[in-house]
Amino acid sequence: MLELRNVTDNEFEPWLRAESRAHGNRLAHDPEQLRPTFDLDRSIIVLDGKQIVGGAHSHHVELTIPGSSAPVAGVSNVAVQPTHRRRGVMTQMMLHQLEDVHRRGEPLAALFATESAIYGRFGYGVGSHYERWTIDRNHTAFARQHRNKGRIFFVDPFETTARFSEIFNRCIAGRPGVFPAAALRQWGQDSRLPEHHQGGRGGLFHVVYEEDGRFDGYATYRTSNGTVTVNELMGTSTDAVSALWRFCFDTDLMHSMEALKRPVDDPLPWLLADPRRLQRMPRDGVWLRIVDVPDALSRRAYSADGLVVFNVLDDVCPWNDGRFQLEVSGGAGSAAPSETPPDLSLTVSALASAYLGGAPFSTLARAGVVEEKTPGALFLADRMFAVQLQPWTPHNF
C-alpha cells in the first residue's frame, strides 16, 4: 500500500537523493543549502513501506500575465523511482498537488517538462515557447550598417544584480510568461560559482551597454571551442540590441555563435542580411495549468472587449469542469460560472495554452481541441486574448 504525505524535516535529504536518482543523477548540491528554498508543507513524498518511491514540490512564485502578474504554484522535483513506474504514483501525486494548490487559492500552476508527453493528461498546456539559435560567424552581417552610439564594458559577476535588474524590468514590461524573481536568483547563483567569477574556459562573462549615461542592455555569455554561447541578452532599444549582438558576433578567435533561449518574436532575424543562415530550433518553454478558471481569467488584461462563454472540459479538477462566462469591458475581464449556452468548447489544457496569448483559439480549433459553437466566437476570442509581445520564459523558477 502506497502512502502519500508531506515530507518531514528528517526526510528532506533522502527525498532529494531519491529525486536525483529517479532522473539518473546524483545529488549535486549540499542539502542544507537547498533546505531554505523548500517549504516542506508544499513537498510531497510517496512511500512504499519505508522506501521513497516518488515525490514532488511546488514553490509559490509570481508569473507575468497580460497586464499584470499572478501567483503561481511552480511545480518542481517531480520524480518516480524506476522501480515504481506505471503504477499510478505520478497520477496520485499530481491529483493531490492540484487539490492542494486549489486550497491555497493559487489560480495557476506551472512547470518545465522533462518529458513533454506526460503533463497534458493532467491539464497542463504549453504556455510559452523559445528558440535556440546557431549561426556561423561568416553569416552574421547586418542588413543595415550598424554604428555603435554607446559603449560596452565588462562587469564583475557580483555586480550583475545591481547592473542588470533595472534593465531586465524594462525589457520584460508587457511580456507575459516571465518569472521575475528567477532572474535575480540566477544572477546570484552565477556570481557565487568559482568558474563564473574567474571567467576563462567555461565561465561566464557579463557586459553592459551604456548610452548617454543610461544603461540600456546587457549580455551574459561564455566561450568554448571557438563558439560564443549567449546565455542571456536583453536590450531596451534597437541600438542596445544591435550593439550587443554585434559584440557577441565579433568576439575574437570565435567561428560560431549559439543562443540558448530567445523569444519567438526576437528582432535579431530581421537585423541579419542573410536570416536563412540563422538556424532556429523551437521548443516548449513553461507549461501552464489553470487551477481556477474564473479567477485566472479575471486576473489578466485583454486587447478587445466582448463576451465569450467557455465550456471547459476538465476531468482532473471537477470544480473547473463546466461553463464560464468571460465579459471584458475597457480591457478588464470578469469571469464567473454560467448556465448560458457556450460559444466555445475546449479542454482546460487548450485554455492554458491560449491564456498568455501564445496560441490563438483559431489555431487550437484547427488542431481539434477547441470547438466553435457560436459563429464568430473564435475570431472574437483571438482578438480578446491577443498580446503585443509573445509569451517568453527566459529563466526557470
TASULJO-V886469 format. One record per pair of residues at least 12 apart in sequence whose C-alpha atoms are under 8 Angstrom apart, sorted by the first residue. I is the first residue (numbers start at 1). GAP is how many residues later the second one is. D is the distance in whole Angstrom. If there is no record, write none. Layout:
# TASULJO-V886469
i:I gap:GAP d:D
i:I gap:GAP d:D
This chain:
# TASULJO-V886469
i:1 gap:47 d:6
i:1 gap:48 d:8
i:2 gap:44 d:7
i:2 gap:45 d:6
i:2 gap:46 d:5
i:2 gap:47 d:7
i:3 gap:43 d:6
i:3 gap:44 d:5
i:3 gap:45 d:7
i:3 gap:46 d:8
i:4 gap:40 d:7
i:4 gap:41 d:6
i:4 gap:42 d:5
i:4 gap:43 d:7
i:4 gap:89 d:8
i:5 gap:39 d:6
i:5 gap:40 d:6
i:5 gap:41 d:7
i:6 gap:34 d:7
i:6 gap:35 d:6
i:6 gap:36 d:7
i:6 gap:37 d:5
i:6 gap:38 d:5
i:6 gap:39 d:6
i:7 gap:33 d:6
i:7 gap:34 d:7
i:7 gap:36 d:6
i:7 gap:37 d:6
i:7 gap:38 d:6
i:8 gap:32 d:7
i:9 gap:31 d:7
i:12 gap:19 d:8
i:12 gap:23 d:8
i:13 gap:18 d:6
i:15 gap:30 d:7
i:15 gap:37 d:7
i:15 gap:40 d:7
i:16 gap:15 d:8
i:18 gap:34 d:7
i:18 gap:35 d:8
i:18 gap:36 d:8
i:18 gap:63 d:7
i:19 gap:35 d:7
i:19 gap:36 d:7
i:19 gap:58 d:6
i:19 gap:59 d:7
i:19 gap:60 d:5
i:19 gap:61 d:7
i:19 gap:62 d:8
i:21 gap:60 d:7
i:22 gap:57 d:6
i:22 gap:58 d:6
i:22 gap:59 d:5
i:22 gap:60 d:6
i:23 gap:56 d:7
i:38 gap:21 d:7
i:39 gap:20 d:8
i:42 gap:15 d:6
i:42 gap:16 d:6
i:42 gap:17 d:7
i:43 gap:12 d:7
i:43 gap:13 d:6
i:43 gap:14 d:4
i:43 gap:15 d:7
i:44 gap:12 d:5
i:44 gap:13 d:6
i:44 gap:49 d:7
i:46 gap:43 d:8
i:46 gap:47 d:8
i:52 gap:29 d:8
i:53 gap:27 d:6
i:53 gap:28 d:5
i:53 gap:30 d:8
i:53 gap:31 d:6
i:54 gap:24 d:8
i:54 gap:25 d:5
i:54 gap:26 d:4
i:54 gap:27 d:6
i:54 gap:35 d:7
i:54 gap:36 d:8
i:55 gap:22 d:7
i:55 gap:23 d:6
i:55 gap:24 d:6
i:55 gap:25 d:7
i:55 gap:38 d:7
i:56 gap:19 d:7
i:56 gap:20 d:6
i:56 gap:21 d:5
i:56 gap:22 d:4
i:56 gap:23 d:6
i:56 gap:37 d:7
i:57 gap:18 d:6
i:57 gap:19 d:5
i:57 gap:20 d:6
i:57 gap:21 d:7
i:58 gap:15 d:6
i:58 gap:16 d:5
i:58 gap:17 d:4
i:58 gap:18 d:6
i:59 gap:13 d:8
i:59 gap:14 d:6
i:59 gap:15 d:5
i:59 gap:16 d:6
i:59 gap:17 d:8
i:60 gap:12 d:6
i:60 gap:13 d:5
i:60 gap:14 d:6
i:61 gap:12 d:6
i:61 gap:13 d:6
i:61 gap:118 d:7
i:61 gap:120 d:8
i:61 gap:336 d:7
i:62 gap:117 d:6
i:62 gap:118 d:7
i:62 gap:119 d:8
i:63 gap:113 d:8
i:63 gap:114 d:6
i:63 gap:115 d:6
i:63 gap:116 d:5
i:63 gap:117 d:7
i:64 gap:111 d:7
i:64 gap:112 d:5
i:64 gap:113 d:5
i:64 gap:114 d:5
i:64 gap:115 d:7
i:64 gap:116 d:8
i:65 gap:110 d:8
i:65 gap:111 d:5
i:65 gap:112 d:6
i:65 gap:235 d:6
i:65 gap:291 d:6
i:66 gap:108 d:7
i:66 gap:109 d:7
i:66 gap:110 d:6
i:66 gap:234 d:5
i:66 gap:235 d:5
i:66 gap:236 d:7
i:66 gap:290 d:7
i:66 gap:291 d:8
i:66 gap:321 d:7
i:67 gap:107 d:7
i:67 gap:233 d:6
i:67 gap:234 d:5
i:67 gap:235 d:8
i:68 gap:231 d:7
i:68 gap:232 d:6
i:68 gap:233 d:7
i:69 gap:231 d:8
i:70 gap:37 d:8
i:70 gap:38 d:8
i:70 gap:229 d:7
i:71 gap:35 d:6
i:71 gap:36 d:7
i:71 gap:37 d:7
i:72 gap:34 d:6
i:72 gap:35 d:7
i:72 gap:36 d:5
i:72 gap:37 d:5
i:72 gap:38 d:7
i:73 gap:28 d:7
i:73 gap:33 d:7
i:73 gap:35 d:6
i:73 gap:36 d:4
i:73 gap:37 d:6
i:74 gap:35 d:6
i:74 gap:36 d:5
i:74 gap:37 d:6
i:74 gap:323 d:7
i:75 gap:34 d:7
i:75 gap:35 d:6
i:75 gap:36 d:5
i:75 gap:37 d:8
i:76 gap:35 d:7
i:76 gap:36 d:8
i:94 gap:28 d:7
i:95 gap:27 d:8
i:95 gap:221 d:7
i:98 gap:193 d:7
i:98 gap:219 d:8
i:99 gap:218 d:8
i:101 gap:190 d:7
i:102 gap:189 d:6
i:102 gap:190 d:7
i:106 gap:185 d:7
i:106 gap:186 d:8
i:107 gap:183 d:6
i:107 gap:184 d:5
i:107 gap:185 d:5
i:107 gap:186 d:7
i:107 gap:188 d:6
i:107 gap:189 d:5
i:108 gap:180 d:7
i:108 gap:181 d:6
i:108 gap:182 d:5
i:108 gap:183 d:5
i:108 gap:184 d:7
i:108 gap:188 d:7
i:109 gap:179 d:6
i:109 gap:180 d:5
i:109 gap:181 d:7
i:109 gap:182 d:7
i:110 gap:14 d:8
i:110 gap:176 d:7
i:110 gap:177 d:5
i:110 gap:178 d:5
i:110 gap:179 d:6
i:111 gap:175 d:6
i:111 gap:176 d:5
i:111 gap:177 d:7
i:112 gap:173 d:7
i:112 gap:174 d:5
i:112 gap:175 d:6
i:112 gap:284 d:8
i:113 gap:173 d:8
i:113 gap:174 d:7
i:120 gap:229 d:7
i:122 gap:194 d:6
i:123 gap:166 d:6
i:123 gap:167 d:8
i:123 gap:191 d:7
i:123 gap:193 d:7
i:123 gap:224 d:8
i:123 gap:225 d:6
i:123 gap:226 d:5
i:124 gap:163 d:6
i:124 gap:164 d:5
i:124 gap:165 d:4
i:124 gap:166 d:8
i:124 gap:224 d:8
i:124 gap:225 d:5
i:124 gap:228 d:7
i:125 gap:162 d:5
i:125 gap:163 d:5
i:125 gap:164 d:6
i:125 gap:224 d:4
i:125 gap:225 d:6
i:125 gap:226 d:8
i:125 gap:227 d:5
i:125 gap:228 d:5
i:126 gap:158 d:6
i:126 gap:159 d:7
i:126 gap:160 d:6
i:126 gap:161 d:4
i:126 gap:162 d:6
i:126 gap:226 d:7
i:126 gap:227 d:5
i:127 gap:50 d:7
i:127 gap:157 d:8
i:127 gap:158 d:7
i:127 gap:159 d:6
i:127 gap:160 d:5
i:127 gap:161 d:5
i:127 gap:225 d:6
i:127 gap:226 d:5
i:127 gap:227 d:7
i:127 gap:228 d:7
i:127 gap:229 d:6
i:127 gap:231 d:7
i:127 gap:264 d:7
i:128 gap:49 d:7
i:128 gap:156 d:6
i:128 gap:157 d:5
i:128 gap:158 d:6
i:128 gap:159 d:7
i:128 gap:225 d:8
i:128 gap:228 d:8
i:128 gap:230 d:6
i:128 gap:262 d:8
i:128 gap:263 d:5
i:128 gap:264 d:5
i:128 gap:265 d:7
i:129 gap:134 d:7
i:129 gap:135 d:7
i:129 gap:153 d:7
i:129 gap:154 d:6
i:129 gap:155 d:5
i:129 gap:156 d:5
i:129 gap:157 d:7
i:129 gap:229 d:8
i:129 gap:262 d:7
i:129 gap:263 d:6
i:129 gap:264 d:8
i:130 gap:131 d:6
i:130 gap:132 d:5
i:130 gap:133 d:5
i:130 gap:134 d:6
i:130 gap:152 d:6
i:130 gap:153 d:6
i:130 gap:154 d:6
i:130 gap:155 d:6
i:130 gap:262 d:6
i:130 gap:263 d:8
i:131 gap:129 d:7
i:131 gap:130 d:6
i:131 gap:131 d:5
i:131 gap:132 d:6
i:131 gap:133 d:6
i:131 gap:149 d:6
i:131 gap:150 d:5
i:131 gap:151 d:4
i:131 gap:152 d:6
i:132 gap:126 d:7
i:132 gap:127 d:6
i:132 gap:128 d:5
i:132 gap:129 d:5
i:132 gap:130 d:6
i:132 gap:148 d:6
i:132 gap:149 d:5
i:132 gap:150 d:6
i:132 gap:151 d:8
i:133 gap:124 d:8
i:133 gap:125 d:5
i:133 gap:126 d:5
i:133 gap:127 d:7
i:133 gap:129 d:8
i:133 gap:145 d:7
i:133 gap:146 d:5
i:133 gap:147 d:5
i:133 gap:148 d:6
i:134 gap:122 d:7
i:134 gap:123 d:6
i:134 gap:124 d:4
i:134 gap:125 d:7
i:134 gap:144 d:6
i:134 gap:145 d:5
i:134 gap:146 d:7
i:135 gap:121 d:6
i:135 gap:122 d:5
i:135 gap:123 d:7
i:135 gap:142 d:6
i:135 gap:143 d:5
i:135 gap:144 d:6
i:136 gap:119 d:6
i:136 gap:120 d:4
i:136 gap:121 d:6
i:136 gap:141 d:8
i:137 gap:112 d:6
i:137 gap:113 d:8
i:137 gap:117 d:8
i:137 gap:118 d:5
i:137 gap:119 d:5
i:137 gap:120 d:7
i:138 gap:117 d:8
i:139 gap:135 d:7
i:139 gap:138 d:6
i:140 gap:109 d:7
i:140 gap:132 d:6
i:140 gap:133 d:8
i:140 gap:134 d:8
i:141 gap:131 d:6
i:141 gap:132 d:6
i:141 gap:133 d:7
i:142 gap:129 d:5
i:142 gap:130 d:4
i:142 gap:131 d:5
i:142 gap:132 d:8
i:143 gap:128 d:6
i:143 gap:129 d:5
i:143 gap:130 d:4
i:143 gap:131 d:8
i:144 gap:127 d:7
i:144 gap:129 d:8
i:146 gap:96 d:7
i:146 gap:97 d:8
i:148 gap:91 d:7
i:148 gap:95 d:6
i:149 gap:62 d:7
i:149 gap:90 d:7
i:150 gap:59 d:7
i:150 gap:60 d:5
i:150 gap:61 d:4
i:150 gap:62 d:7
i:150 gap:90 d:8
i:151 gap:58 d:6
i:151 gap:59 d:5
i:151 gap:60 d:6
i:152 gap:55 d:6
i:152 gap:56 d:6
i:152 gap:57 d:5
i:152 gap:58 d:6
i:152 gap:92 d:8
i:153 gap:54 d:5
i:153 gap:55 d:6
i:153 gap:56 d:7
i:154 gap:51 d:7
i:154 gap:52 d:6
i:154 gap:53 d:4
i:154 gap:54 d:6
i:155 gap:50 d:8
i:155 gap:51 d:6
i:155 gap:52 d:6
i:155 gap:53 d:7
i:156 gap:41 d:7
i:156 gap:49 d:8
i:156 gap:50 d:7
i:157 gap:30 d:8
i:157 gap:33 d:7
i:157 gap:34 d:5
i:157 gap:35 d:8
i:157 gap:39 d:7
i:157 gap:40 d:6
i:157 gap:48 d:8
i:157 gap:49 d:7
i:158 gap:30 d:8
i:158 gap:33 d:5
i:158 gap:34 d:8
i:158 gap:39 d:8
i:160 gap:27 d:6
i:160 gap:31 d:8
i:160 gap:46 d:7
i:161 gap:23 d:6
i:161 gap:26 d:6
i:161 gap:27 d:7
i:163 gap:45 d:8
i:164 gap:53 d:8
i:164 gap:54 d:7
i:165 gap:19 d:8
i:167 gap:48 d:7
i:167 gap:49 d:6
i:167 gap:50 d:6
i:167 gap:51 d:8
i:167 gap:67 d:7
i:167 gap:68 d:7
i:167 gap:69 d:7
i:168 gap:66 d:7
i:170 gap:66 d:7
i:171 gap:63 d:7
i:171 gap:64 d:7
i:171 gap:65 d:6
i:174 gap:214 d:8
i:174 gap:215 d:7
i:175 gap:214 d:6
i:175 gap:215 d:7
i:175 gap:216 d:6
i:175 gap:217 d:7
i:176 gap:180 d:6
i:176 gap:213 d:7
i:176 gap:214 d:7
i:176 gap:215 d:5
i:176 gap:216 d:7
i:177 gap:109 d:8
i:177 gap:179 d:7
i:177 gap:214 d:5
i:177 gap:215 d:5
i:177 gap:216 d:5
i:178 gap:213 d:8
i:178 gap:214 d:6
i:178 gap:215 d:5
i:178 gap:216 d:7
i:178 gap:217 d:7
i:179 gap:214 d:7
i:179 gap:216 d:7
i:179 gap:217 d:7
i:179 gap:218 d:6
i:181 gap:216 d:8
i:182 gap:213 d:6
i:182 gap:214 d:6
i:182 gap:215 d:5
i:183 gap:212 d:6
i:186 gap:209 d:8
i:200 gap:23 d:8
i:201 gap:21 d:8
i:201 gap:22 d:7
i:201 gap:23 d:6
i:202 gap:20 d:6
i:202 gap:21 d:7
i:202 gap:22 d:6
i:203 gap:19 d:6
i:203 gap:20 d:8
i:204 gap:16 d:6
i:204 gap:17 d:5
i:204 gap:18 d:5
i:205 gap:15 d:6
i:205 gap:16 d:5
i:205 gap:17 d:6
i:206 gap:12 d:7
i:206 gap:13 d:6
i:206 gap:14 d:5
i:206 gap:15 d:7
i:207 gap:12 d:5
i:207 gap:13 d:7
i:209 gap:31 d:6
i:209 gap:34 d:8
i:209 gap:35 d:7
i:216 gap:19 d:6
i:216 gap:20 d:5
i:216 gap:21 d:7
i:216 gap:24 d:6
i:217 gap:16 d:7
i:217 gap:17 d:5
i:217 gap:18 d:4
i:217 gap:19 d:6
i:217 gap:20 d:8
i:217 gap:23 d:6
i:217 gap:24 d:7
i:217 gap:27 d:8
i:218 gap:15 d:6
i:218 gap:16 d:6
i:218 gap:17 d:7
i:218 gap:26 d:7
i:219 gap:12 d:8
i:219 gap:13 d:6
i:219 gap:14 d:4
i:219 gap:15 d:6
i:219 gap:25 d:7
i:220 gap:12 d:5
i:220 gap:13 d:6
i:223 gap:31 d:8
i:225 gap:29 d:8
i:226 gap:27 d:6
i:226 gap:28 d:4
i:226 gap:29 d:5
i:226 gap:30 d:7
i:227 gap:27 d:5
i:227 gap:28 d:6
i:227 gap:29 d:5
i:227 gap:30 d:5
i:227 gap:31 d:7
i:228 gap:20 d:7
i:228 gap:21 d:8
i:228 gap:23 d:8
i:228 gap:26 d:7
i:228 gap:28 d:6
i:228 gap:29 d:5
i:228 gap:30 d:6
i:229 gap:28 d:6
i:229 gap:29 d:5
i:229 gap:30 d:6
i:229 gap:31 d:7
i:230 gap:18 d:8
i:230 gap:27 d:8
i:230 gap:28 d:6
i:230 gap:29 d:5
i:230 gap:30 d:6
i:231 gap:28 d:6
i:231 gap:29 d:6
i:231 gap:30 d:7
i:232 gap:27 d:8
i:232 gap:28 d:8
i:232 gap:29 d:7
i:242 gap:29 d:8
i:261 gap:133 d:6
i:262 gap:130 d:8
i:262 gap:132 d:7
i:263 gap:127 d:7
i:263 gap:128 d:8
i:263 gap:129 d:6
i:264 gap:18 d:8
i:264 gap:126 d:7
i:264 gap:128 d:8
i:265 gap:124 d:7
i:265 gap:125 d:7
i:285 gap:107 d:7
i:285 gap:108 d:6
i:286 gap:107 d:6
i:288 gap:61 d:8
i:288 gap:64 d:6
i:288 gap:65 d:7
i:289 gap:59 d:8
i:289 gap:60 d:7
i:289 gap:63 d:6
i:290 gap:58 d:7
i:290 gap:59 d:8
i:290 gap:61 d:8
i:290 gap:62 d:6
i:291 gap:26 d:7
i:291 gap:29 d:7
i:292 gap:27 d:8
i:292 gap:28 d:6
i:293 gap:27 d:6
i:293 gap:31 d:8
i:294 gap:30 d:7
i:294 gap:32 d:8
i:294 gap:40 d:8
i:294 gap:41 d:5
i:294 gap:42 d:5
i:294 gap:43 d:7
i:295 gap:40 d:7
i:297 gap:29 d:7
i:297 gap:36 d:7
i:297 gap:37 d:7
i:297 gap:38 d:6
i:297 gap:58 d:8
i:298 gap:28 d:8
i:298 gap:34 d:8
i:298 gap:35 d:5
i:298 gap:36 d:5
i:298 gap:37 d:5
i:299 gap:34 d:7
i:300 gap:32 d:7
i:300 gap:33 d:7
i:301 gap:30 d:6
i:301 gap:31 d:5
i:301 gap:32 d:7
i:302 gap:26 d:7
i:302 gap:29 d:5
i:302 gap:30 d:6
i:302 gap:31 d:7
i:302 gap:82 d:5
i:302 gap:83 d:6
i:302 gap:84 d:7
i:303 gap:28 d:6
i:303 gap:80 d:6
i:303 gap:81 d:5
i:303 gap:82 d:6
i:303 gap:83 d:6
i:303 gap:84 d:7
i:304 gap:24 d:7
i:304 gap:26 d:8
i:304 gap:27 d:6
i:304 gap:79 d:6
i:304 gap:80 d:4
i:304 gap:81 d:8
i:305 gap:22 d:8
i:305 gap:23 d:5
i:305 gap:24 d:5
i:305 gap:25 d:6
i:305 gap:26 d:6
i:305 gap:79 d:6
i:306 gap:21 d:6
i:306 gap:22 d:5
i:306 gap:23 d:7
i:306 gap:74 d:7
i:306 gap:78 d:7
i:307 gap:18 d:7
i:307 gap:19 d:6
i:307 gap:20 d:4
i:307 gap:21 d:6
i:308 gap:17 d:6
i:308 gap:18 d:5
i:308 gap:19 d:7
i:308 gap:34 d:8
i:308 gap:35 d:6
i:308 gap:36 d:8
i:308 gap:69 d:7
i:308 gap:73 d:7
i:309 gap:14 d:7
i:309 gap:15 d:6
i:309 gap:16 d:4
i:309 gap:17 d:6
i:309 gap:29 d:8
i:309 gap:31 d:7
i:309 gap:32 d:7
i:309 gap:33 d:5
i:309 gap:34 d:5
i:309 gap:35 d:7
i:310 gap:13 d:5
i:310 gap:14 d:5
i:310 gap:15 d:6
i:310 gap:16 d:8
i:310 gap:32 d:5
i:310 gap:33 d:6
i:310 gap:34 d:5
i:310 gap:35 d:6
i:310 gap:36 d:7
i:311 gap:12 d:4
i:311 gap:13 d:7
i:311 gap:31 d:6
i:311 gap:32 d:8
i:311 gap:33 d:6
i:311 gap:34 d:4
i:311 gap:35 d:6
i:312 gap:12 d:8
i:312 gap:33 d:6
i:312 gap:34 d:5
i:312 gap:35 d:6
i:312 gap:36 d:6
i:313 gap:32 d:8
i:313 gap:33 d:6
i:313 gap:34 d:5
i:313 gap:35 d:6
i:314 gap:33 d:6
i:314 gap:34 d:6
i:322 gap:15 d:8
i:323 gap:14 d:6
i:323 gap:15 d:5
i:323 gap:16 d:7
i:323 gap:17 d:8
i:323 gap:19 d:7
i:324 gap:12 d:5
i:324 gap:13 d:4
i:324 gap:14 d:5
i:325 gap:12 d:6
i:325 gap:13 d:6
i:325 gap:15 d:8
i:342 gap:31 d:7
i:342 gap:32 d:8
i:343 gap:29 d:6
i:343 gap:30 d:5
i:343 gap:31 d:5
i:343 gap:34 d:6
i:344 gap:26 d:7
i:344 gap:27 d:6
i:344 gap:28 d:5
i:344 gap:29 d:5
i:344 gap:30 d:7
i:344 gap:33 d:7
i:344 gap:34 d:7
i:345 gap:25 d:6
i:345 gap:26 d:5
i:345 gap:27 d:7
i:345 gap:28 d:7
i:346 gap:23 d:6
i:346 gap:24 d:4
i:346 gap:25 d:6
i:347 gap:22 d:6
i:347 gap:23 d:7
i:350 gap:14 d:7
i:350 gap:19 d:6
i:350 gap:20 d:7
i:354 gap:31 d:7
i:355 gap:30 d:7
i:356 gap:29 d:8
i:356 gap:31 d:8
i:356 gap:35 d:6
i:357 gap:28 d:6
i:357 gap:29 d:5
i:357 gap:30 d:6
i:357 gap:33 d:7
i:357 gap:34 d:7
i:358 gap:29 d:8
i:358 gap:32 d:6
i:358 gap:33 d:6
i:360 gap:22 d:6
i:360 gap:25 d:8
i:360 gap:26 d:8
i:361 gap:17 d:6
i:361 gap:18 d:8
i:361 gap:20 d:7
i:361 gap:21 d:6
i:362 gap:16 d:6
i:362 gap:17 d:7
i:362 gap:20 d:7
